[in-house]
Amino acid sequence: MPKRKGQEFPTPEENPRFHDTYQFLRRYRDATYSLKVVVHQMENQFKVQYGSSIDEFLNSIYAAGADLAGSDIAERAKSIERSNRMLKLLESSVDLLRNNHKYGEQYYWILYYAFLSPQQLKNTEEILEKLEQHIPNISYRTYYRKRHQAIEALSSILWGYTARETIDTLNKFFPE
């Protein structure tokens, strides 16, 4: 997709790191819901099958010296744990952005209302209404520009800088 006139930043198609973070954020709400549902179902299944919570069951198994490796229970637990770690990584990265970036508070609220809040807002107008209490007089253009910047800043935390960006920065500070 070609850049529009006056657009100084790459589109998601031009910058795969932005695209990955954008896709990750777009799926966050559904992923957290799904993870909560799976954990809830698994907890209920354990109560019915074993008469105890998952934690009590696993503690008793480990205390008895049993190895669950390769079992259905172990595979489901591993899958849930992996999903949970990815969501925790995103949450801790958003916290780092919020607390340490010079525009962190603004970026946090933009990301929160656009992607992270439990209930998805209907449209950009609703997002702008919610943002008004955090960023007075924010326009559509400013919202989309800052949303892009917030995603870029979050991308740098999640995925790091590309080698080319790092080398260019290092060369500026430490020329040969």
Secondary structure by P-SEA (a helix, b strand, c coil): cccccccccccccccaaaaaaaaaaaaaaaaaaaaaaaaaaaaaaaaaaccccaaaaaaaaaaacccccccaaaaaaaaaaaaaaaaaaaaaaaaaaaccccaaaaaaaaaaaacccccccccaaaaaaaaccccccccaaaaaaaaaaaaaaaaaaaccccaaaaaaaaaaaccc
